[in-house]
């Protein structure tokens, strides 16, 4: 669910401006911005996605 401070909108704007075609937008269902700091239920899912991206692209 989009937050009240514009970060959700800003995230899509940055995504659309990125020059690379190798990109995707990933949302962790049910997680808020703050949940992604220290809630293993949500951080695990996000980190797995980042790990696979980094392994393929770095």
PDB file of N, H, CA, C and O in Angstrom:
ATOM      1  N   UNK A   1       0.843  -1.182   0.000  1.00  0.00           N
ATOM      2  CA  UNK A   1       0.000   0.000   0.000  1.00  0.00           C
ATOM      3  C   UNK A   1       0.892   1.250   0.000  1.00  0.00           C
ATOM      4  O   UNK A   1       1.811   1.357   0.812  1.00  0.00           O
ATOM      5  N   UNK A   2       0.624   2.173  -0.893  1.00  0.00           N
ATOM      6  H   UNK A   2      -0.122   2.086  -1.553  1.00  0.00           H
ATOM      7  CA  UNK A   2       1.446   3.378  -0.969  1.00  0.00           C
ATOM      8  C   UNK A   2       1.425   4.181   0.326  1.00  0.00           C
ATOM      9  O   UNK A   2       0.384   4.332   0.965  1.00  0.00           O
ATOM     10  N   UNK A   3       2.583   4.687   0.694  1.00  0.00           N
ATOM     11  H   UNK A   3       3.429   4.565   0.175  1.00  0.00           H
ATOM     12  CA  UNK A   3       2.690   5.511   1.896  1.00  0.00           C
ATOM     13  C   UNK A   3       2.246   6.937   1.646  1.00  0.00           C
ATOM     14  O   UNK A   3       1.902   7.310   0.524  1.00  0.00           O
ATOM     15  N   UNK A   4       2.257   7.713   2.687  1.00  0.00           N
ATOM     16  H   UNK A   4       2.536   7.410   3.599  1.00  0.00           H
ATOM     17  CA  UNK A   4       1.762   9.082   2.618  1.00  0.00           C
ATOM     18  C   UNK A   4       2.852  10.094   2.250  1.00  0.00           C
ATOM     19  O   UNK A   4       2.553  11.272   2.057  1.00  0.00           O
ATOM     20  N   UNK A   5       4.101   9.654   2.150  1.00  0.00           N
ATOM     21  H   UNK A   5       4.343   8.696   2.306  1.00  0.00           H
ATOM     22  CA  UNK A   5       5.190  10.607   1.961  1.00  0.00           C
ATOM     23  C   UNK A   5       5.765  10.627   0.552  1.00  0.00           C
ATOM     24  O   UNK A   5       6.755  11.318   0.314  1.00  0.00           O
ATOM     25  N   UNK A   6       5.192   9.906  -0.373  1.00  0.00           N
ATOM     26  H   UNK A   6       4.387   9.344  -0.180  1.00  0.00           H
ATOM     27  CA  UNK A   6       5.624   9.960  -1.757  1.00  0.00           C
ATOM     28  C   UNK A   6       6.726   9.000  -2.151  1.00  0.00           C
ATOM     29  O   UNK A   6       7.113   8.975  -3.319  1.00  0.00           O
ATOM     30  N   UNK A   7       7.249   8.207  -1.225  1.00  0.00           N
ATOM     31  H   UNK A   7       6.934   8.228  -0.276  1.00  0.00           H
ATOM     32  CA  UNK A   7       8.349   7.316  -1.587  1.00  0.00           C
ATOM     33  C   UNK A   7       7.900   6.248  -2.582  1.00  0.00           C
ATOM     34  O   UNK A   7       8.682   5.835  -3.438  1.00  0.00           O
ATOM     35  N   UNK A   8       6.676   5.805  -2.480  1.00  0.00           N
ATOM     36  H   UNK A   8       6.041   6.140  -1.785  1.00  0.00           H
ATOM     37  CA  UNK A   8       6.145   4.815  -3.424  1.00  0.00           C
ATOM     38  C   UNK A   8       6.142   5.409  -4.832  1.00  0.00           C
ATOM     39  O   UNK A   8       6.621   4.778  -5.774  1.00  0.00           O
ATOM     40  N   UNK A   9       5.617   6.586  -4.970  1.00  0.00           N
ATOM     41  H   UNK A   9       5.228   7.098  -4.205  1.00  0.00           H
ATOM     42  CA  UNK A   9       5.578   7.290  -6.259  1.00  0.00           C
ATOM     43  C   UNK A   9       6.993   7.575  -6.746  1.00  0.00           C
ATOM     44  O   UNK A   9       7.306   7.351  -7.915  1.00  0.00           O
ATOM     45  N   UNK A  10       7.849   8.067  -5.853  1.00  0.00           N
ATOM     46  H   UNK A  10       7.595   8.248  -4.903  1.00  0.00           H
ATOM     47  CA  UNK A  10       9.226   8.385  -6.221  1.00  0.00           C
ATOM     48  C   UNK A  10       9.989   7.148  -6.682  1.00  0.00           C
ATOM     49  O   UNK A  10      10.809   7.221  -7.597  1.00  0.00           O
ATOM     50  N   UNK A  11       9.719   6.024  -6.049  1.00  0.00           N
ATOM     51  H   UNK A  11       9.053   5.964  -5.306  1.00  0.00           H
ATOM     52  CA  UNK A  11      10.369   4.775  -6.450  1.00  0.00           C
ATOM     53  C   UNK A  11      10.050   4.417  -7.887  1.00  0.00           C
ATOM     54  O   UNK A  11      10.936   4.005  -8.637  1.00  0.00           O
ATOM     55  N   UNK A  12       8.798   4.569  -8.279  1.00  0.00           N
ATOM     56  H   UNK A  12       8.079   4.903  -7.670  1.00  0.00           H
ATOM     57  CA  UNK A  12       8.426   4.279  -9.662  1.00  0.00           C
ATOM     58  C   UNK A  12       9.043   5.288 -10.621  1.00  0.00           C
ATOM     59  O   UNK A  12       9.417   4.927 -11.737  1.00  0.00           O
ATOM     60  N   UNK A  13       9.152   6.516 -10.214  1.00  0.00           N
ATOM     61  H   UNK A  13       8.848   6.809  -9.308  1.00  0.00           H
ATOM     62  CA  UNK A  13       9.778   7.521 -11.067  1.00  0.00           C
ATOM     63  C   UNK A  13      11.251   7.182 -11.309  1.00  0.00           C
ATOM     64  O   UNK A  13      11.728   7.263 -12.441  1.00  0.00           O
ATOM     65  N   UNK A  14      11.968   6.805 -10.256  1.00  0.00           N
ATOM     66  H   UNK A  14      11.580   6.739  -9.336  1.00  0.00           H
ATOM     67  CA  UNK A  14      13.370   6.416 -10.405  1.00  0.00           C
ATOM     68  C   UNK A  14      13.516   5.166 -11.266  1.00  0.00           C
ATOM     69  O   UNK A  14      14.420   5.072 -12.097  1.00  0.00           O
ATOM     70  N   UNK A  15      12.626   4.222 -11.061  1.00  0.00           N
ATOM     71  H   UNK A  15      11.892   4.298 -10.386  1.00  0.00           H
ATOM     72  CA  UNK A  15      12.635   2.997 -11.862  1.00  0.00           C
ATOM     73  C   UNK A  15      12.476   3.330 -13.343  1.00  0.00           C
ATOM     74  O   UNK A  15      13.217   2.819 -14.183  1.00  0.00           O
ATOM     75  N   UNK A  16      11.529   4.170 -13.651  1.00  0.00           N
ATOM     76  H   UNK A  16      10.927   4.585 -12.968  1.00  0.00           H
ATOM     77  CA  UNK A  16      11.271   4.529 -15.047  1.00  0.00           C
ATOM     78  C   UNK A  16      12.424   5.313 -15.663  1.00  0.00           C
ATOM     79  O   UNK A  16      12.626   5.242 -16.875  1.00  0.00           O
ATOM     80  N   UNK A  17      13.174   6.046 -14.878  1.00  0.00           N
ATOM     81  H   UNK A  17      13.009   6.104 -13.894  1.00  0.00           H
ATOM     82  CA  UNK A  17      14.310   6.821 -15.390  1.00  0.00           C
ATOM     83  C   UNK A  17      15.572   5.982 -15.578  1.00  0.00           C
ATOM     84  O   UNK A  17      16.479   6.387 -16.306  1.00  0.00           O
ATOM     85  N   UNK A  18      15.639   4.843 -14.944  1.00  0.00           N
ATOM     86  H   UNK A  18      14.902   4.515 -14.353  1.00  0.00           H
ATOM     87  CA  UNK A  18      16.835   3.998 -15.056  1.00  0.00           C
ATOM     88  C   UNK A  18      17.026   3.580 -16.504  1.00  0.00           C
ATOM     89  O   UNK A  18      16.091   3.112 -17.152  1.00  0.00           O
ATOM     90  N   UNK A  19      18.247   3.751 -17.009  1.00  0.00           N
ATOM     91  H   UNK A  19      19.007   4.131 -16.482  1.00  0.00           H
ATOM     92  CA  UNK A  19      18.520   3.479 -18.424  1.00  0.00           C
ATOM     93  C   UNK A  19      18.559   1.989 -18.749  1.00  0.00           C
ATOM     94  O   UNK A  19      18.282   1.605 -19.885  1.00  0.00           O
ATOM     95  N   UNK A  20      18.885   1.171 -17.811  1.00  0.00           N
ATOM     96  H   UNK A  20      19.110   1.484 -16.888  1.00  0.00           H
ATOM     97  CA  UNK A  20      19.032  -0.251 -18.077  1.00  0.00           C
ATOM     98  C   UNK A  20      17.698  -0.898 -18.415  1.00  0.00           C
ATOM     99  O   UNK A  20      16.652  -0.522 -17.886  1.00  0.00           O
ATOM    100  N   UNK A  21      17.760  -1.878 -19.307  1.00  0.00           N
ATOM    101  H   UNK A  21      18.610  -2.183 -19.737  1.00  0.00           H
ATOM    102  CA  UNK A  21      16.574  -2.694 -19.586  1.00  0.00           C
ATOM    103  C   UNK A  21      16.504  -3.878 -18.632  1.00  0.00           C
ATOM    104  O   UNK A  21      15.466  -4.530 -18.513  1.00  0.00           O
ATOM    105  N   UNK A  22      17.610  -4.151 -17.955  1.00  0.00           N
ATOM    106  H   UNK A  22      18.453  -3.622 -18.052  1.00  0.00           H
ATOM    107  CA  UNK A  22      17.680  -5.256 -17.005  1.00  0.00           C
ATOM    108  C   UNK A  22      17.290  -4.732 -15.622  1.00  0.00           C
ATOM    109  O   UNK A  22      18.145  -4.473 -14.776  1.00  0.00           O
ATOM    110  N   UNK A  23      16.006  -4.587 -15.418  1.00  0.00           N
ATOM    111  H   UNK A  23      15.311  -4.798 -16.106  1.00  0.00           H
ATOM    112  CA  UNK A  23      15.511  -4.058 -14.146  1.00  0.00           C
ATOM    113  C   UNK A  23      14.141  -4.643 -13.866  1.00  0.00           C
ATOM    114  O   UNK A  23      13.435  -5.074 -14.778  1.00  0.00           O
ATOM    115  N   UNK A  24      13.778  -4.654 -12.609  1.00  0.00           N
ATOM    116  H   UNK A  24      14.352  -4.305 -11.868  1.00  0.00           H
ATOM    117  CA  UNK A  24      12.420  -5.027 -12.219  1.00  0.00           C
ATOM    118  C   UNK A  24      12.091  -4.325 -10.912  1.00  0.00           C
ATOM    119  O   UNK A  24      12.977  -3.913 -10.163  1.00  0.00           O
ATOM    120  N   UNK A  25      10.824  -4.202 -10.664  1.00  0.00           N
ATOM    121  H   UNK A  25      10.104  -4.537 -11.272  1.00  0.00           H
ATOM    122  CA  UNK A  25      10.332  -3.555  -9.448  1.00  0.00           C
ATOM    123  C   UNK A  25       9.751  -4.655  -8.573  1.00  0.00           C
ATOM    124  O   UNK A  25       8.868  -5.397  -9.002  1.00  0.00           O
ATOM    125  N   UNK A  26      10.237  -4.757  -7.372  1.00  0.00           N
ATOM    126  H   UNK A  26      10.954  -4.154  -7.023  1.00  0.00           H
ATOM    127  CA  UNK A  26       9.847  -5.848  -6.479  1.00  0.00           C
ATOM    128  C   UNK A  26       9.272  -5.281  -5.189  1.00  0.00           C
ATOM    129  O   UNK A  26       9.907  -4.459  -4.528  1.00  0.00           O
ATOM    130  N   UNK A  27       8.092  -5.712  -4.839  1.00  0.00           N
ATOM    131  H   UNK A  27       7.576  -6.379  -5.376  1.00  0.00           H
ATOM    132  CA  UNK A  27       7.458  -5.297  -3.585  1.00  0.00           C
ATOM    133  C   UNK A  27       7.256  -6.526  -2.704  1.00  0.00           C
ATOM    134  O   UNK A  27       6.814  -7.572  -3.180  1.00  0.00           O
ATOM    135  N   UNK A  28       7.577  -6.399  -1.440  1.00  0.00           N
ATOM    136  H   UNK A  28       7.936  -5.550  -1.054  1.00  0.00           H
ATOM    137  CA  UNK A  28       7.356  -7.477  -0.481  1.00  0.00           C
ATOM    138  C   UNK A  28       5.939  -7.314   0.062  1.00  0.00           C
ATOM    139  O   UNK A  28       5.643  -6.357   0.778  1.00  0.00           O
ATOM    140  N   UNK A  29       5.087  -8.238  -0.281  1.00  0.00           N
ATOM    141  H   UNK A  29       5.327  -9.015  -0.862  1.00  0.00           H
ATOM    142  CA  UNK A  29       3.674  -8.156   0.108  1.00  0.00           C
ATOM    143  C   UNK A  29       3.519  -8.058   1.628  1.00  0.00           C
ATOM    144  O   UNK A  29       4.080  -8.858   2.377  1.00  0.00           O
ATOM    145  N   UNK A  30       2.759  -7.079   2.056  1.00  0.00           N
ATOM    146  H   UNK A  30       2.303  -6.430   1.448  1.00  0.00           H
ATOM    147  CA  UNK A  30       2.448  -6.917   3.470  1.00  0.00           C
ATOM    148  C   UNK A  30       3.484  -6.146   4.267  1.00  0.00           C
ATOM    149  O   UNK A  30       3.258  -5.851   5.441  1.00  0.00           O
ATOM    150  N   UNK A  31       4.612  -5.814   3.659  1.00  0.00           N
ATOM    151  H   UNK A  31       4.795  -6.054   2.705  1.00  0.00           H
ATOM    152  CA  UNK A  31       5.689  -5.134   4.390  1.00  0.00           C
ATOM    153  C   UNK A  31       5.583  -3.623   4.228  1.00  0.00           C
ATOM    154  O   UNK A  31       5.268  -3.113   3.153  1.00  0.00           O
ATOM    155  N   UNK A  32       5.852  -2.930   5.312  1.00  0.00           N
ATOM    156  H   UNK A  32       6.108  -3.344   6.186  1.00  0.00           H
ATOM    157  CA  UNK A  32       5.977  -1.477   5.243  1.00  0.00           C
ATOM    158  C   UNK A  32       7.454  -1.152   5.076  1.00  0.00           C
ATOM    159  O   UNK A  32       8.309  -2.033   5.171  1.00  0.00           O
ATOM    160  N   UNK A  33       7.743   0.097   4.831  1.00  0.00           N
ATOM    161  H   UNK A  33       7.049   0.813   4.754  1.00  0.00           H
ATOM    162  CA  UNK A  33       9.130   0.547   4.715  1.00  0.00           C
ATOM    163  C   UNK A  33       9.923   0.130   5.953  1.00  0.00           C
ATOM    164  O   UNK A  33      11.037  -0.380   5.835  1.00  0.00           O
ATOM    165  N   UNK A  34       9.368   0.338   7.105  1.00  0.00           N
ATOM    166  H   UNK A  34       8.463   0.752   7.201  1.00  0.00           H
ATOM    167  CA  UNK A  34      10.068   0.058   8.363  1.00  0.00           C
ATOM    168  C   UNK A  34      10.226  -1.440   8.627  1.00  0.00           C
ATOM    169  O   UNK A  34      11.186  -1.852   9.277  1.00  0.00           O
ATOM    170  N   UNK A  35       9.302  -2.253   8.134  1.00  0.00           N
ATOM    171  H   UNK A  35       8.521  -1.918   7.606  1.00  0.00           H
ATOM    172  CA  UNK A  35       9.427  -3.703   8.292  1.00  0.00           C
ATOM    173  C   UNK A  35      10.681  -4.226   7.606  1.00  0.00           C
ATOM    174  O   UNK A  35      11.248  -5.235   8.026  1.00  0.00           O
ATOM    175  N   UNK A  36      11.114  -3.545   6.555  1.00  0.00           N
ATOM    176  H   UNK A  36      10.654  -2.725   6.214  1.00  0.00           H
ATOM    177  CA  UNK A  36      12.272  -4.005   5.789  1.00  0.00           C
ATOM    178  C   UNK A  36      13.596  -3.718   6.479  1.00  0.00           C
ATOM    179  O   UNK A  36      14.648  -4.117   5.980  1.00  0.00           O
ATOM    180  N   UNK A  37      13.564  -3.041   7.610  1.00  0.00           N
ATOM    181  H   UNK A  37      12.709  -2.718   8.015  1.00  0.00           H
ATOM    182  CA  UNK A  37      14.785  -2.810   8.382  1.00  0.00           C
ATOM    183  C   UNK A  37      15.165  -4.024   9.213  1.00  0.00           C
ATOM    184  O   UNK A  37      16.338  -4.393   9.259  1.00  0.00           O
ATOM    185  N   UNK A  38      14.193  -4.652   9.872  1.00  0.00           N
ATOM    186  H   UNK A  38      13.240  -4.352   9.835  1.00  0.00           H
ATOM    187  CA  UNK A  38      14.577  -5.656  10.864  1.00  0.00           C
ATOM    188  C   UNK A  38      13.549  -6.760  11.120  1.00  0.00           C
ATOM    189  O   UNK A  38      13.619  -7.430  12.150  1.00  0.00           O
ATOM    190  N   UNK A  39      12.623  -6.956  10.228  1.00  0.00           N
ATOM    191  H   UNK A  39      12.566  -6.412   9.391  1.00  0.00           H
ATOM    192  CA  UNK A  39      11.637  -8.017  10.410  1.00  0.00           C
ATOM    193  C   UNK A  39      11.996  -9.187   9.491  1.00  0.00           C
ATOM    194  O   UNK A  39      11.754  -9.118   8.286  1.00  0.00           O
ATOM    195  N   UNK A  40      12.573 -10.261  10.046  1.00  0.00           N
ATOM    196  H   UNK A  40      12.769 -10.316  11.025  1.00  0.00           H
ATOM    197  CA  UNK A  40      13.042 -11.377   9.222  1.00  0.00           C
ATOM    198  C   UNK A  40      11.994 -11.911   8.238  1.00  0.00           C
ATOM    199  O   UNK A  40      12.334 -12.347   7.138  1.00  0.00           O
ATOM    200  N   UNK A  41      10.751 -11.874   8.630  1.00  0.00           N
ATOM    201  H   UNK A  41      10.475 -11.520   9.523  1.00  0.00           H
ATOM    202  CA  UNK A  41       9.689 -12.341   7.740  1.00  0.00           C
ATOM    203  C   UNK A  41       9.753 -11.602   6.400  1.00  0.00           C
ATOM    204  O   UNK A  41       9.479 -12.189   5.353  1.00  0.00           O
ATOM    205  N   UNK A  42      10.107 -10.338   6.432  1.00  0.00           N
ATOM    206  H   UNK A  42      10.329  -9.861   7.282  1.00  0.00           H
ATOM    207  CA  UNK A  42      10.145  -9.521   5.222  1.00  0.00           C
ATOM    208  C   UNK A  42      11.559  -9.347   4.663  1.00  0.00           C
ATOM    209  O   UNK A  42      11.750  -9.354   3.447  1.00  0.00           O
ATOM    210  N   UNK A  43      12.538  -9.192   5.535  1.00  0.00           N
ATOM    211  H   UNK A  43      12.383  -9.186   6.523  1.00  0.00           H
ATOM    212  CA  UNK A  43      13.900  -8.958   5.045  1.00  0.00           C
ATOM    213  C   UNK A  43      14.444 -10.169   4.296  1.00  0.00           C
ATOM    214  O   UNK A  43      15.183 -10.009   3.324  1.00  0.00           O
ATOM    215  N   UNK A  44      14.095 -11.362   4.726  1.00  0.00           N
ATOM    216  H   UNK A  44      13.495 -11.492   5.516  1.00  0.00           H
ATOM    217  CA  UNK A  44      14.567 -12.569   4.051  1.00  0.00           C
ATOM    218  C   UNK A  44      14.134 -12.577   2.592  1.00  0.00           C
ATOM    219  O   UNK A  44      14.940 -12.848   1.703  1.00  0.00           O
ATOM    220  N   UNK A  45      12.873 -12.283   2.347  1.00  0.00           N
ATOM    221  H   UNK A  45      12.217 -12.063   3.070  1.00  0.00           H
ATOM    222  CA  UNK A  45      12.353 -12.264   0.978  1.00  0.00           C
ATOM    223  C   UNK A  45      13.059 -11.199   0.138  1.00  0.00           C
ATOM    224  O   UNK A  45      13.446 -11.459  -1.001  1.00  0.00           O
ATOM    225  N   UNK A  46      13.223 -10.022   0.692  1.00  0.00           N
ATOM    226  H   UNK A  46      12.909  -9.811   1.618  1.00  0.00           H
ATOM    227  CA  UNK A  46      13.876  -8.934  -0.038  1.00  0.00           C
ATOM    228  C   UNK A  46      15.347  -9.258  -0.321  1.00  0.00           C
ATOM    229  O   UNK A  46      15.828  -9.028  -1.430  1.00  0.00           O
ATOM    230  N   UNK A  47      16.051  -9.783   0.663  1.00  0.00           N
ATOM    231  H   UNK A  47      15.660  -9.970   1.564  1.00  0.00           H
ATOM    232  CA  UNK A  47      17.478 -10.085   0.487  1.00  0.00           C
ATOM    233  C   UNK A  47      17.708 -11.223  -0.500  1.00  0.00           C
ATOM    234  O   UNK A  47      18.701 -11.212  -1.229  1.00  0.00           O
ATOM    235  N   UNK A  48      16.818 -12.197  -0.537  1.00  0.00           N
ATOM    236  H   UNK A  48      16.012 -12.207   0.055  1.00  0.00           H
ATOM    237  CA  UNK A  48      16.946 -13.271  -1.520  1.00  0.00           C
ATOM    238  C   UNK A  48      16.836 -12.716  -2.938  1.00  0.00           C
ATOM    239  O   UNK A  48      17.567 -13.137  -3.835  1.00  0.00           O
ATOM    240  N   UNK A  49      15.935 -11.784  -3.130  1.00  0.00           N
ATOM    241  H   UNK A  49      15.342 -11.442  -2.402  1.00  0.00           H
ATOM    242  CA  UNK A  49      15.769 -11.163  -4.444  1.00  0.00           C
ATOM    243  C   UNK A  49      17.016 -10.350  -4.806  1.00  0.00           C
ATOM    244  O   UNK A  49      17.500 -10.429  -5.936  1.00  0.00           O
ATOM    245  N   UNK A  50      17.530  -9.581  -3.869  1.00  0.00           N
ATOM    246  H   UNK A  50      17.138  -9.516  -2.952  1.00  0.00           H
ATOM    247  CA  UNK A  50      18.740  -8.793  -4.121  1.00  0.00           C
ATOM    248  C   UNK A  50      19.948  -9.690  -4.387  1.00  0.00           C
ATOM    249  O   UNK A  50      20.749  -9.412  -5.279  1.00  0.00           O
ATOM    250  N   UNK A  51      20.071 -10.755  -3.617  1.00  0.00           N
ATOM    251  H   UNK A  51      19.420 -10.981  -2.892  1.00  0.00           H
ATOM    252  CA  UNK A  51      21.210 -11.660  -3.774  1.00  0.00           C
ATOM    253  C   UNK A  51      21.243 -12.252  -5.187  1.00  0.00           C
ATOM    254  O   UNK A  51      22.296 -12.276  -5.824  1.00  0.00           O
ATOM    255  N   UNK A  52      20.111 -12.721  -5.669  1.00  0.00           N
ATOM    256  H   UNK A  52      19.256 -12.702  -5.151  1.00  0.00           H
ATOM    257  CA  UNK A  52      20.094 -13.314  -7.004  1.00  0.00           C
ATOM    258  C   UNK A  52      20.389 -12.257  -8.067  1.00  0.00           C
ATOM    259  O   UNK A  52      21.067 -12.552  -9.051  1.00  0.00           O
ATOM    260  N   UNK A  53      19.900 -11.050  -7.886  1.00  0.00           N
ATOM    261  H   UNK A  53      19.350 -10.810  -7.086  1.00  0.00           H
ATOM    262  CA  UNK A  53      20.188  -9.971  -8.836  1.00  0.00           C
ATOM    263  C   UNK A  53      21.677  -9.664  -8.873  1.00  0.00           C
ATOM    264  O   UNK A  53      22.266  -9.552  -9.949  1.00  0.00           O
ATOM    265  N   UNK A  54      22.283  -9.529  -7.705  1.00  0.00           N
ATOM    266  H   UNK A  54      21.805  -9.620  -6.832  1.00  0.00           H
ATOM    267  CA  UNK A  54      23.713  -9.223  -7.636  1.00  0.00           C
ATOM    268  C   UNK A  54      24.564 -10.345  -8.217  1.00  0.00           C
ATOM    269  O   UNK A  54      25.549 -10.085  -8.908  1.00  0.00           O
ATOM    270  N   UNK A  55      24.186 -11.595  -7.938  1.00  0.00           N
ATOM    271  H   UNK A  55      23.386 -11.806  -7.376  1.00  0.00           H
ATOM    272  CA  UNK A  55      24.948 -12.726  -8.484  1.00  0.00           C
ATOM    273  C   UNK A  55      24.922 -12.722 -10.005  1.00  0.00           C
ATOM    274  O   UNK A  55      25.920 -13.070 -10.637  1.00  0.00           O
ATOM    275  N   UNK A  56      23.825 -12.344 -10.593  1.00  0.00           N
ATOM    276  H   UNK A  56      23.014 -12.061 -10.080  1.00  0.00           H
ATOM    277  CA  UNK A  56      23.693 -12.354 -12.048  1.00  0.00           C
ATOM    278  C   UNK A  56      24.324 -11.141 -12.713  1.00  0.00           C
ATOM    279  O   UNK A  56      24.721 -11.217 -13.876  1.00  0.00           O
ATOM    280  N   UNK A  57      24.423 -10.029 -12.004  1.00  0.00           N
ATOM    281  H   UNK A  57      24.100  -9.968 -11.060  1.00  0.00           H
ATOM    282  CA  UNK A  57      24.793  -8.785 -12.649  1.00  0.00           C
ATOM    283  C   UNK A  57      26.082  -8.123 -12.173  1.00  0.00           C
ATOM    284  O   UNK A  57      26.516  -7.135 -12.767  1.00  0.00           O
ATOM    285  N   UNK A  58      26.693  -8.636 -11.134  1.00  0.00           N
ATOM    286  H   UNK A  58      26.341  -9.439 -10.653  1.00  0.00           H
ATOM    287  CA  UNK A  58      27.948  -8.028 -10.675  1.00  0.00           C
ATOM    288  C   UNK A  58      29.125  -8.960 -10.921  1.00  0.00           C
ATOM    289  O   UNK A  58      30.263  -8.616 -10.598  1.00  0.00           O
TER     290      UNK A  58
END
